[in-house]
Amino acid sequence: MNAKDAMTGLSPLEEAQKIVLDATAVHGLEKIPLLDALGRVLGEDIIVERDNPPWDNSAMDGFAVRWDDIKQEHAIQKPVTLAVIENVPAGRMPTKTVGAGQAIRIMTGAPIPRGADTVLKVEDTEHQPDSVRVFKPEQKGANIRPQGEDVKKGERIIAKGTRIRPGEAGMLAILAKSFVFAYQRPRVAILSTGDELADLDERFSEEKIINSNSYGLAAAVQDAGGIPFLLGIAKDTPAALKEKISHGLTADILVLSGGVSMGDYDFTKAVFRDLGAEMNFWKLAIKPGQPLAFGKIQGKLAFGLPGNPVSSMVTFEQLVRPAMLKMSGQRSYGRPVVQAVFQEKFSKRPDRRHFLRGVLTQDDGTFKVRTTGDQGSGILTSMVKANCLIDVPTVVERLNPGDLVSVQLLDGEAWANQSEASQSGPHRLSCC
Protein backbone atom coordinates (compact mmCIF):
# COMPACT_ATOMS: atom_id res chain seq x y z
CA MET A 1 0.00 0.00 0.00
CA ASN A 2 1.45 3.42 -1.00
CA ALA A 3 1.43 6.48 1.22
CA LYS A 4 -1.63 7.98 -0.45
CA ASP A 5 -3.59 4.77 0.01
CA ALA A 6 -2.50 4.60 3.63
CA MET A 7 -3.89 8.06 4.29
CA THR A 8 -7.20 7.65 2.47
CA GLY A 9 -7.97 3.95 2.39
CA LEU A 10 -8.14 1.12 4.92
CA SER A 11 -4.82 -0.23 6.15
CA PRO A 12 -4.62 -4.02 6.70
CA LEU A 13 -3.97 -4.89 10.32
CA GLU A 14 -0.79 -6.86 9.58
CA GLU A 15 0.67 -3.88 7.73
CA ALA A 16 -0.39 -1.48 10.47
CA GLN A 17 1.19 -3.67 13.15
CA LYS A 18 4.47 -3.79 11.25
CA ILE A 19 4.45 0.01 10.85
CA VAL A 20 3.83 0.46 14.58
CA LEU A 21 6.51 -2.02 15.66
CA ASP A 22 9.08 -0.59 13.22
CA ALA A 23 8.44 2.84 14.74
CA THR A 24 8.86 1.57 18.31
CA ALA A 25 12.24 1.69 20.03
CA VAL A 26 13.20 -0.54 22.93
CA HIS A 27 13.62 1.27 26.23
CA GLY A 28 16.80 1.51 28.24
CA LEU A 29 17.55 -0.38 31.46
CA GLU A 30 17.22 0.37 35.14
CA LYS A 31 18.39 -1.49 38.22
CA ILE A 32 15.52 -2.64 40.40
CA PRO A 33 15.15 -4.65 43.63
CA LEU A 34 14.14 -8.28 43.24
CA LEU A 35 10.95 -7.68 45.24
CA ASP A 36 9.86 -5.16 42.58
CA ALA A 37 10.78 -7.37 39.63
CA LEU A 38 7.59 -9.41 39.21
CA GLY A 39 6.11 -8.74 35.77
CA ARG A 40 9.13 -6.77 34.60
CA VAL A 41 11.24 -7.76 31.60
CA LEU A 42 14.78 -8.83 32.34
CA GLY A 43 17.42 -6.66 30.68
CA GLU A 44 20.38 -9.01 31.15
CA ASP A 45 21.26 -12.66 30.70
CA ILE A 46 21.45 -14.41 34.06
CA ILE A 47 24.57 -16.58 34.22
CA VAL A 48 24.89 -19.06 37.07
CA GLU A 49 27.89 -18.27 39.26
CA ARG A 50 27.77 -21.50 41.29
CA ASP A 51 26.16 -24.89 41.09
CA ASN A 52 22.74 -25.39 42.65
CA PRO A 53 22.67 -27.38 44.79
CA PRO A 54 26.30 -26.51 45.64
CA TRP A 55 27.00 -30.05 46.85
CA ASP A 56 25.40 -33.49 46.84
CA ASN A 57 22.66 -33.42 49.43
CA SER A 58 20.02 -35.65 50.96
CA ALA A 59 16.55 -35.69 49.41
CA MET A 60 14.98 -36.84 52.70
CA ASP A 61 15.51 -37.56 56.36
CA GLY A 62 17.41 -40.81 56.81
CA PHE A 63 20.86 -42.34 57.01
CA ALA A 64 23.84 -41.84 54.73
CA VAL A 65 25.49 -45.21 54.13
CA ARG A 66 27.78 -47.18 51.85
CA TRP A 67 25.73 -49.17 49.39
CA ASP A 68 28.10 -52.10 49.73
CA ASP A 69 26.93 -52.47 53.36
CA ILE A 70 23.21 -52.75 52.60
CA LYS A 71 22.96 -54.20 49.06
CA GLN A 72 20.81 -57.30 48.57
CA GLU A 73 18.76 -58.58 45.64
CA HIS A 74 15.66 -59.11 47.76
CA ALA A 75 14.20 -57.86 51.02
CA ILE A 76 16.57 -58.24 53.91
CA GLN A 77 15.60 -61.25 55.99
CA LYS A 78 18.12 -60.51 58.68
CA PRO A 79 18.38 -56.77 59.22
CA VAL A 80 21.80 -55.22 58.78
CA THR A 81 23.01 -53.23 61.77
CA LEU A 82 25.25 -50.20 61.21
CA ALA A 83 27.01 -47.96 63.71
CA VAL A 84 25.78 -44.35 63.73
CA ILE A 85 28.83 -42.09 64.03
CA GLU A 86 27.34 -38.60 63.57
CA ASN A 87 24.11 -36.60 63.24
CA VAL A 88 24.03 -33.97 60.47
CA PRO A 89 21.05 -31.57 60.44
CA ALA A 90 20.33 -29.31 57.49
CA GLY A 91 22.59 -26.26 57.54
CA ARG A 92 25.60 -28.14 58.94
CA MET A 93 28.48 -29.85 57.18
CA PRO A 94 29.43 -33.40 58.15
CA THR A 95 32.77 -33.76 59.87
CA LYS A 96 33.27 -37.53 59.62
CA THR A 97 33.73 -40.04 56.82
CA VAL A 98 31.42 -43.05 56.51
CA GLY A 99 33.43 -46.25 56.68
CA ALA A 100 32.53 -49.92 56.39
CA GLY A 101 29.63 -50.84 58.70
CA GLN A 102 28.92 -47.19 59.54
CA ALA A 103 26.12 -44.67 58.92
CA ILE A 104 25.50 -40.97 59.53
CA ARG A 105 22.07 -39.67 60.52
CA ILE A 106 21.17 -36.98 57.96
CA MET A 107 18.31 -34.55 57.40
CA THR A 108 16.74 -33.31 54.18
CA GLY A 109 19.04 -30.84 52.44
CA ALA A 110 22.15 -31.70 54.43
CA PRO A 111 25.37 -32.39 52.48
CA ILE A 112 26.25 -36.01 51.79
CA PRO A 113 29.26 -37.02 53.94
CA ARG A 114 32.44 -38.45 52.47
CA GLY A 115 32.35 -42.19 51.98
CA ALA A 116 28.54 -42.40 51.63
CA ASP A 117 26.86 -43.06 48.30
CA THR A 118 23.25 -43.84 49.30
CA VAL A 119 20.62 -42.48 51.67
CA LEU A 120 18.19 -44.81 53.45
CA LYS A 121 14.71 -43.56 54.28
CA VAL A 122 14.23 -43.23 58.02
CA GLU A 123 10.95 -45.16 57.81
CA ASP A 124 12.81 -48.22 56.44
CA THR A 125 15.00 -48.44 59.52
CA GLU A 126 14.90 -48.96 63.25
CA HIS A 127 17.38 -46.75 64.99
CA GLN A 128 18.98 -46.18 68.36
CA PRO A 129 21.24 -43.28 69.31
CA ASP A 130 24.36 -45.24 68.30
CA SER A 131 23.06 -47.75 65.75
CA VAL A 132 20.54 -48.33 63.01
CA ARG A 133 18.95 -51.54 61.73
CA VAL A 134 18.21 -51.61 58.00
CA PHE A 135 15.12 -53.54 56.94
CA LYS A 136 14.91 -52.60 53.24
CA PRO A 137 17.73 -52.22 50.71
CA GLU A 138 17.98 -49.26 48.32
CA GLN A 139 19.48 -48.84 44.88
CA LYS A 140 22.92 -47.32 44.80
CA GLY A 141 22.71 -43.51 44.83
CA ALA A 142 19.11 -43.50 46.09
CA ASN A 143 17.69 -40.33 47.66
CA ILE A 144 20.68 -38.15 46.79
CA ARG A 145 20.31 -34.87 44.91
CA PRO A 146 23.58 -34.40 43.02
CA GLN A 147 25.57 -31.17 42.91
CA GLY A 148 24.36 -29.00 40.02
CA GLU A 149 21.15 -30.99 39.55
CA ASP A 150 19.17 -27.77 39.20
CA VAL A 151 21.67 -25.45 37.53
CA LYS A 152 25.40 -25.60 36.79
CA LYS A 153 28.00 -22.86 37.03
CA GLY A 154 28.36 -20.97 33.74
CA GLU A 155 24.88 -21.88 32.47
CA ARG A 156 22.58 -19.14 31.13
CA ILE A 157 19.52 -19.92 33.21
CA ILE A 158 17.29 -16.91 32.34
CA ALA A 159 17.60 -15.09 29.02
CA LYS A 160 17.46 -11.36 28.48
CA GLY A 161 13.94 -10.34 27.43
CA THR A 162 12.21 -12.80 29.76
CA ARG A 163 9.19 -11.55 31.67
CA ILE A 164 9.79 -12.29 35.34
CA ARG A 165 7.23 -14.63 36.87
CA PRO A 166 7.27 -16.17 40.37
CA GLY A 167 9.48 -19.02 39.10
CA GLU A 168 12.08 -16.60 37.74
CA ALA A 169 11.93 -14.56 40.95
CA GLY A 170 12.63 -17.68 43.00
CA MET A 171 15.55 -18.65 40.78
CA LEU A 172 17.01 -15.15 41.02
CA ALA A 173 16.82 -15.48 44.80
CA ILE A 174 18.62 -18.84 44.67
CA LEU A 175 21.35 -17.09 42.70
CA ALA A 176 21.54 -14.32 45.33
CA LYS A 177 20.38 -11.62 42.91
CA SER A 178 18.95 -8.93 45.19
CA PHE A 179 18.93 -6.47 42.25
CA VAL A 180 18.49 -7.05 38.53
CA PHE A 181 18.54 -4.93 35.40
CA ALA A 182 15.12 -4.58 33.80
CA TYR A 183 13.80 -2.59 30.87
CA GLN A 184 12.11 0.65 31.81
CA ARG A 185 8.34 0.56 31.80
CA PRO A 186 6.59 2.57 29.07
CA ARG A 187 4.72 5.65 30.27
CA VAL A 188 1.42 6.09 28.48
CA ALA A 189 -0.61 9.30 28.48
CA ILE A 190 -4.34 8.70 28.01
CA LEU A 191 -6.74 11.36 26.76
CA SER A 192 -10.46 11.14 26.09
CA THR A 193 -12.13 13.71 23.84
CA GLY A 194 -15.64 15.07 23.51
CA ASP A 195 -18.03 17.60 25.07
CA GLU A 196 -20.44 14.75 25.72
CA LEU A 197 -18.12 13.15 28.30
CA ALA A 198 -18.12 13.61 32.06
CA ASP A 199 -15.50 12.29 34.45
CA LEU A 200 -16.27 10.10 37.44
CA ASP A 201 -15.97 12.79 40.07
CA GLU A 202 -17.91 15.46 38.17
CA ARG A 203 -21.47 16.57 38.70
CA PHE A 204 -23.09 15.98 35.36
CA SER A 205 -26.48 16.08 33.67
CA GLU A 206 -28.23 13.06 32.21
CA GLU A 207 -27.23 13.87 28.64
CA LYS A 208 -23.57 13.31 29.52
CA ILE A 209 -21.71 10.04 29.00
CA ILE A 210 -19.37 8.69 31.67
CA ASN A 211 -15.73 8.67 30.58
CA SER A 212 -15.12 4.93 30.82
CA ASN A 213 -12.47 4.77 28.10
CA SER A 214 -9.76 6.49 30.11
CA TYR A 215 -10.09 3.99 32.94
CA GLY A 216 -10.45 0.92 30.74
CA LEU A 217 -7.38 1.96 28.74
CA ALA A 218 -5.43 2.77 31.92
CA ALA A 219 -6.14 -0.75 33.16
CA ALA A 220 -5.03 -2.14 29.79
CA VAL A 221 -1.79 -0.17 30.07
CA GLN A 222 -1.15 -1.58 33.54
CA ASP A 223 -1.97 -5.09 32.34
CA ALA A 224 0.68 -4.68 29.62
CA GLY A 225 3.26 -3.59 32.20
CA GLY A 226 3.10 0.16 31.57
CA ILE A 227 2.49 3.25 33.68
CA PRO A 228 -0.70 5.17 32.76
CA PHE A 229 -1.17 8.92 33.08
CA LEU A 230 -4.70 10.26 32.77
CA LEU A 231 -4.92 13.60 31.00
CA GLY A 232 -8.65 13.90 31.60
CA ILE A 233 -11.11 15.04 28.93
CA ALA A 234 -10.40 17.43 26.08
CA LYS A 235 -13.33 19.60 25.02
CA ASP A 236 -14.30 19.76 21.35
CA THR A 237 -12.16 22.76 20.44
CA PRO A 238 -8.80 22.73 18.67
CA ALA A 239 -7.20 24.80 21.44
CA ALA A 240 -8.32 22.49 24.24
CA LEU A 241 -7.24 19.41 22.32
CA LYS A 242 -3.86 20.90 21.44
CA GLU A 243 -3.17 21.84 25.07
CA LYS A 244 -3.97 18.36 26.37
CA ILE A 245 -1.99 16.60 23.65
CA SER A 246 1.02 18.83 24.33
CA HIS A 247 0.94 17.77 27.98
CA GLY A 248 0.75 14.13 26.92
CA LEU A 249 3.93 14.37 24.86
CA THR A 250 5.95 14.14 28.08
CA ALA A 251 5.09 10.42 28.10
CA ASP A 252 6.48 7.72 25.80
CA ILE A 253 3.14 6.99 24.14
CA LEU A 254 0.09 9.17 23.65
CA VAL A 255 -3.28 7.41 23.38
CA LEU A 256 -6.41 9.37 22.46
CA SER A 257 -9.87 7.92 22.34
CA GLY A 258 -12.49 9.60 20.18
CA GLY A 259 -12.19 12.45 17.72
CA VAL A 260 -10.57 10.50 14.87
CA SER A 261 -13.67 10.16 12.68
CA MET A 262 -14.86 12.64 10.04
CA GLY A 263 -17.43 14.54 12.13
CA ASP A 264 -17.70 18.32 12.37
CA TYR A 265 -16.17 18.28 15.84
CA ASP A 266 -13.41 15.76 15.18
CA PHE A 267 -10.34 18.04 15.28
CA THR A 268 -7.67 15.43 15.93
CA LYS A 269 -6.29 15.39 12.40
CA ALA A 270 -5.92 19.19 12.27
CA VAL A 271 -4.31 19.38 15.72
CA PHE A 272 -1.90 16.57 14.92
CA ARG A 273 -0.90 18.47 11.80
CA ASP A 274 -0.34 21.68 13.79
CA LEU A 275 1.93 19.79 16.19
CA GLY A 276 4.06 18.49 13.33
CA ALA A 277 2.79 14.94 13.40
CA GLU A 278 4.14 12.39 10.94
CA MET A 279 1.11 10.17 10.37
CA ASN A 280 1.19 6.66 8.92
CA PHE A 281 -2.49 5.78 8.68
CA TRP A 282 -5.97 6.99 9.68
CA LYS A 283 -8.18 3.99 8.97
CA LEU A 284 -7.82 0.33 9.75
CA ALA A 285 -9.46 -2.59 7.95
CA ILE A 286 -10.87 -4.20 11.11
CA LYS A 287 -14.16 -4.28 12.94
CA PRO A 288 -14.63 -2.89 15.49
CA GLY A 289 -12.12 -0.07 15.17
CA GLN A 290 -12.02 1.29 11.61
CA PRO A 291 -11.21 4.95 12.46
CA LEU A 292 -7.72 4.70 13.94
CA ALA A 293 -4.79 7.05 13.63
CA PHE A 294 -1.13 6.34 14.19
CA GLY A 295 2.01 8.36 13.78
CA LYS A 296 4.70 10.23 15.66
CA ILE A 297 4.45 13.65 17.26
CA GLN A 298 7.77 15.17 18.29
CA GLY A 299 9.26 11.68 18.28
CA LYS A 300 6.57 10.15 20.52
CA LEU A 301 4.20 7.38 19.41
CA ALA A 302 0.68 8.73 19.04
CA PHE A 303 -2.47 6.62 18.68
CA GLY A 304 -5.93 7.95 17.98
CA LEU A 305 -8.35 5.19 18.95
CA PRO A 306 -12.09 5.09 18.28
CA GLY A 307 -14.41 6.56 20.90
CA ASN A 308 -16.67 3.52 21.29
CA PRO A 309 -15.51 1.59 24.37
CA VAL A 310 -15.19 -1.83 22.73
CA SER A 311 -13.49 -0.40 19.66
CA SER A 312 -10.92 1.38 21.81
CA MET A 313 -10.14 -1.80 23.77
CA VAL A 314 -9.91 -4.05 20.72
CA THR A 315 -7.64 -1.65 18.83
CA PHE A 316 -5.50 -1.18 21.94
CA GLU A 317 -5.01 -4.96 22.00
CA GLN A 318 -3.96 -5.12 18.36
CA LEU A 319 -1.67 -2.08 18.14
CA VAL A 320 -0.89 -0.24 21.38
CA ARG A 321 -0.19 -3.32 23.50
CA PRO A 322 2.34 -4.80 21.00
CA ALA A 323 4.16 -1.44 20.89
CA MET A 324 4.29 -1.36 24.69
CA LEU A 325 5.62 -4.93 24.89
CA LYS A 326 8.38 -4.18 22.39
CA MET A 327 9.24 -0.95 24.19
CA SER A 328 9.49 -2.83 27.49
CA GLY A 329 11.96 -5.35 26.07
CA GLN A 330 9.79 -8.41 25.54
CA ARG A 331 10.72 -10.82 22.75
CA SER A 332 7.15 -11.54 21.62
CA TYR A 333 4.31 -9.08 21.31
CA GLY A 334 1.10 -11.01 20.75
CA ARG A 335 -1.45 -12.69 22.97
CA PRO A 336 -1.43 -16.49 23.08
CA VAL A 337 -3.46 -17.94 20.18
CA VAL A 338 -5.28 -21.27 20.12
CA GLN A 339 -7.52 -23.04 17.61
CA ALA A 340 -11.07 -23.61 18.79
CA VAL A 341 -14.32 -25.05 17.45
CA PHE A 342 -16.84 -22.30 16.71
CA GLN A 343 -20.29 -22.95 18.22
CA GLU A 344 -22.53 -20.55 16.27
CA LYS A 345 -23.39 -19.16 12.86
CA PHE A 346 -21.83 -15.88 11.77
CA SER A 347 -21.69 -13.95 8.52
CA LYS A 348 -20.03 -10.75 7.35
CA ARG A 349 -18.84 -8.93 4.24
CA PRO A 350 -15.31 -9.78 3.03
CA ASP A 351 -14.04 -6.24 3.53
CA ARG A 352 -12.59 -6.20 7.02
CA ARG A 353 -11.06 -8.46 9.61
CA HIS A 354 -13.44 -8.96 12.55
CA PHE A 355 -12.63 -9.49 16.21
CA LEU A 356 -15.59 -11.02 17.98
CA ARG A 357 -15.65 -11.04 21.75
CA GLY A 358 -15.82 -14.66 22.80
CA VAL A 359 -16.01 -17.17 25.61
CA LEU A 360 -13.50 -19.98 25.30
CA THR A 361 -14.25 -23.26 27.06
CA GLN A 362 -12.53 -26.61 27.26
CA ASP A 363 -14.50 -29.83 26.88
CA ASP A 364 -12.71 -33.21 26.94
CA GLY A 365 -9.48 -31.59 25.83
CA THR A 366 -11.10 -29.65 22.97
CA PHE A 367 -11.30 -25.87 22.89
CA LYS A 368 -14.73 -24.52 22.01
CA VAL A 369 -15.72 -20.90 21.56
CA ARG A 370 -18.88 -18.87 21.25
CA THR A 371 -19.53 -15.17 21.22
CA THR A 372 -20.58 -13.15 24.22
CA GLY A 373 -23.80 -12.15 22.48
CA ASP A 374 -24.48 -8.80 20.83
CA GLN A 375 -21.26 -7.48 19.34
CA GLY A 376 -22.01 -3.77 19.04
CA SER A 377 -18.98 -1.54 19.57
CA GLY A 378 -20.75 0.27 22.42
CA ILE A 379 -21.68 -2.89 24.31
CA LEU A 380 -18.98 -2.97 26.97
CA THR A 381 -20.50 -6.05 28.59
CA SER A 382 -19.18 -7.97 25.59
CA MET A 383 -15.68 -7.31 26.94
CA VAL A 384 -16.69 -8.03 30.51
CA LYS A 385 -17.98 -11.49 29.56
CA ALA A 386 -15.11 -12.27 27.17
CA ASN A 387 -11.96 -14.23 27.89
CA CYS A 388 -10.85 -14.12 24.25
CA LEU A 389 -11.15 -12.45 20.87
CA ILE A 390 -12.29 -14.56 17.92
CA ASP A 391 -10.17 -13.58 14.91
CA VAL A 392 -12.21 -13.78 11.69
CA PRO A 393 -10.03 -13.07 8.62
CA THR A 394 -11.04 -10.51 6.00
CA VAL A 395 -11.79 -13.06 3.28
CA VAL A 396 -14.04 -15.22 5.48
CA GLU A 397 -17.71 -14.44 4.84
CA ARG A 398 -19.38 -17.15 6.88
CA LEU A 399 -18.74 -19.31 9.92
CA ASN A 400 -20.78 -22.36 10.86
CA PRO A 401 -20.88 -24.51 13.99
CA GLY A 402 -17.91 -26.86 13.91
CA ASP A 403 -15.59 -24.53 11.98
CA LEU A 404 -12.09 -24.01 13.38
CA VAL A 405 -11.22 -20.44 14.30
CA SER A 406 -8.18 -18.67 15.73
CA VAL A 407 -8.71 -17.27 19.20
CA GLN A 408 -6.61 -14.68 21.02
CA LEU A 409 -6.57 -15.34 24.76
CA LEU A 410 -7.18 -12.21 26.83
CA ASP A 411 -6.46 -13.65 30.26
CA GLY A 412 -4.58 -16.88 29.51
CA GLU A 413 -7.38 -19.08 30.74
CA ALA A 414 -10.25 -21.10 29.33
CA TRP A 415 -13.30 -21.95 31.40
CA ALA A 416 -13.49 -25.59 32.36
CA ASN A 417 -17.00 -25.97 31.06
CA GLN A 418 -19.86 -24.08 29.52
CA SER A 419 -21.82 -23.64 32.73
CA GLU A 420 -18.95 -21.73 34.32
CA ALA A 421 -18.40 -19.59 31.26
CA SER A 422 -21.37 -17.29 31.44
CA GLN A 423 -24.36 -16.40 33.52
CA SER A 424 -26.24 -15.14 30.49
CA GLY A 425 -28.97 -17.06 28.72
CA PRO A 426 -29.47 -17.57 24.99
CA HIS A 427 -28.30 -14.73 22.83
CA ARG A 428 -28.19 -13.63 19.23
CA LEU A 429 -25.19 -12.53 17.23
CA SER A 430 -25.34 -9.08 15.70
CA CYS A 431 -22.72 -7.27 13.69
CA CYS A 432 -19.94 -5.29 15.30
Secondary structure, 3 states (H helix, E strand, C coil): CCHHHHHHCCECHHHHHHHHHHCCCCCCEEEEEHHHCCCCEECCCEECCCCECCCCEECCCEEEECHHHHCCCCCCCCCEEEEEEEEECCCCCCCCCCCCCEEEEECCCCECCCCCCEEEEHHHEEEECCEEEECCCCCCCCCEECCCCCECCCCEEECCCCECCHHHHHHHHHCCCCEEEEECCCEEEEEEECCCEECCCCCCCCCCEECCHHHHHHHHHHHCCCEEEEEEEECCCHHHHHHHHHHHCCCCEEEEECCCCCCCCCCHHHHHHHCCCEEEEEEECEECCCEEEEEEECCEEEEEECCCHHHHHHHHHHHHHHHHHHHCCCCCCCCCEEEEEECCCEECCCCCEEEEEEEEEEECCEEEEEECCCCCCCCCHHHHHCCEEEEECCCCCEECCCCEEEEEECCCCCECCHHHHCCCCCCCCCCC
